[in-house]
Amino acid sequence: GVADPVYGMGALNITAANSPLDYNSLFYQTTQTVSGTTSSTWTPIAMVKATVKGGAQTTFNSTNLFVSAFEYFDANANLITPSGTGVSKDTDTAKKTAIDTATLNKRYRDFQIPVASTLVGQRVGGQGQYFEDYLASGLTAWAKSSFANTSVHNAGMTGFMQTSVPAGQMMGMDVRLKMTDATPTYGYRQGNMPIRTEMALIGHNSTVRLGFGSGAAALDSSNGFDSAKDYDVTRGGANPLLGLASGGGFVDYRTQLMNGVALNVGITQRRDVRDPNAFGMTSGVASGASAYEANAEHIGADISVHRNLMVHTALTVLRENTGLLGVQSLNQGDLRGGSTSKGVTLGFDWNVLPDVTLTASGTLANTRAAGGQSLITGAGGINSSAGEIALSKFGLFSNTDRLRLTLNRPMQVDSGRIHYQTVAVVDRLTGDLGLIDQSTSAATQKRPLSAEALYGVTLPRQSAEIQMFVRAEANDQQATALKPMNYTAGGRYRIAF
């Protein structure tokens, strides 16, 4: 524990305190030894990323490669960030005066990062500070975070790596943590957990992610889908079965089976209590829609076809306690046995350019609601589908921004019938009662389609985050013959304090 005159006693995260605030805000100098000659060169950010991501560890070790990184601060303790991707201290003329002033006043921090694993535990230049392994792990994670990661056991980790912080090591695995505000879902009460938490244990060939919150993004392997909206059954097209069971506890385990092939298994669950005022329900009266509960089991395989292309395939089984693809009934007897959905998902991440990723995903599902309840599916169940494509560009105007364009088709039922069975008089002469079966097609007549552009940027020192978006929807639930299109625009500003 650490005693502070303002904050009192508390725990100090030594790893985080001694790590860079933002790897995108560092100025890098690489040092290596070739044929007995040691040389140091100021290196652009893009070159550092490419070297760490694409180089071989044996080459790093043979040249004793390490990186000297510097953080510079102005008089107000704000980070002096590079002017753009690919600039170094010597070439960034726009910031040279500020850097010189910071150097003169000793407003900087330096980090000696051992890219060569053989340097870990040794002193820099035989004297001074030690080369630390956690800095090498942080540099590697940062270098790979803006790409379709070719480490198959880390598939789908791009968004998490960019928004989480290092938290030391456990059992030889790097630990990263992430905490975000819980966003209430319209129509449901705010839960007892106002904060969403997530932890990852990242090893050499295996990764474990667990927490409370966005289980769909954690279990899925797509780098381009990192938002809960992507998995929303009404707004997104990425695996909607996971989305229906996301919001509560989750755990996911990934391991590399062989070179370029990894297996992942995970579970996620959700329990949300509806707000009766939002649906005109009588408060305190039990109904079949008082709470929505679901859980999903997921198993998938990730295959690195090429260093820039990774293919994902998965099988998801969704169990809804009293629902049918997110739909519930106030009558407790209609769906008291719930439903089971089985879906197959196929997708890919393609690294089109070093900072441009194209992600696609498609899901086919079959849902069955068994007997013992009034609402059941016909023979063969009902069939549904969903899909989404996303193009992400990192570093558009700065090192910490991203532009994402998406085109998606939310989940829709393509075929199948729904049966509603009730007990009623079947013979008016005798008054005999019997079972009456009424059925209708479950297929939707509309083909919903939506497109969205999203731009987000994180300000220096992660002091604030700005997001803006524009969205167009065609043939959605609110569309009419006179107004087939709907448009939405908005933004969000978050400040850290």
Secondary structure by P-SEA (a helix, b strand, c coil): ccccccccbbbbcccccccccccccbbbbbbbccccbbbbbbccaaaaaaaaacccaaaaaaacbbbbbbbbbccccccccccccccccccccccaaaaaaaaaacccccccccccccccccccccccccccaaaaaaaaaaaaccccccccccccaaaaaaccccccccccbbbbbbbbccccccccccccccbbbbbbbccccbbbbbbcccccccccccccccccccccccccccaaaaaaaccccbbbbbbbccccbbbbbbccbbbbbbcccccccccccccccccccbbbbbbbccccccccbbbbbbbbbbbbcccccccccccccccccccccccccccccccccccbbbbbbbbbbbbbbbcccccccccccccccccbbbbbbcccccccbbbbbbbbbccccccbbbbbbbbcccccccbbbbbbbbbbbccccccccccbbbbbbbcccccbbbbbbbbbbcccccccccccbbbbbcbbbbbcc
